């Protein structure tokens, strides 16, 4: 898998010209990659864009995450007061954060009777690793989509060119 300190960057294949994320030890077409010096004018994403686009985390969920990181543990009632949102909204967002693995949910017995759900945040390093894995997976799937779109687009171009040639031949016959 390469050396642990190898830099991950954008590389271009010296043979086919394709781009990939990798290390200077990665290969494509069995040739060493060239560090890409090509630039694409894009705006760097902010936290909200990445979390929203890749993980479907809303601004409210980010606010709840921040509150959770500031608290050791919290109940729905405490979080509802902290973020000034309706209980159902906080519950729905917490369920999504639990599903993502950012927050853990435990049911506890109250000393006065009954049960209450208590939420705690997972360790920051564990969450960071999980999000990095999710981002890399998402990026690879997005790259596959771009490759598929390029192949489809090329096929449509060939088809439309062939149809255009047929029309020209028909017009010439007339």
Secondary structure, DSSP 8 states (H G I E B T S, - for coil): ---TT---EEEEETTT--EEEE-TT-EETTEEEEE-----------HHHHHHHHH---HHHHHHHHHHHHSS-EEHHHHHHHHT--HHHHHHHHHHHHHHTSEEEEEEE-TTSSEEEEEEE--HHHHHHHHHHHHHHHHHHHHHHHHHHHHHHHHHHHHHHHHHHHHHHHHHH-
